[in-house]
Amino acid sequence: MTAEQQKRVLVVDDDGGVRRLFCTVLRDRGLSVDEAGDGKEAIDLIETRQYGVIVLNLVMPVIDGFVVAEKLSVLKPRPVVLVVTGAEPSVVDWLDPLAIHGIVRKPFDAEELANVVAACAEIRSRMSMETMALAMVAGGSLFALLIANSG
């Protein structure tokens, strides 16, 4: 995977307004961004391109984010996967912790989330996923992966 591919982001969300806003904010940061409106579109893109970071909604029509996350967990090289969800915390427990790297709760601040995604893309372009996983297991805080809405 080239450095350019590692900085490529895929945003997967069935809410077109949220998806377009977030893609615009990421593009303003100089990232290459593709978008998908459901899990099937995401899988089609993943089969033809490599991504450094994937921002993935869970509850979507056609194919949901759980199925997409499962498919992403076997990719080589693996992208950083940030799940964006408004679902109850117990729903997220169904996710394989090895398939995702962070959870972002809706509603979220687009600028703040864009900062996290940009940091993930930059870090992903500089180190292998194995090194990143080891740093996370060892307790190293590489970047803020959890954005919680406190209000």
Protein Blocks (a to p, Z undefined) as FASTA:
>chain_A
ZZklmmpccdddfblklmmmmmmmmmmnopacdddfbfklmmmmmmmpccfbdcddfbdg
hiafklmmmmmmmgccddddddddfbdfklmmmpcfklpgbdcdddddfklmmmmmmmmm
mmmmmpcfklmmmmmmnopafbafbdcdfZZ
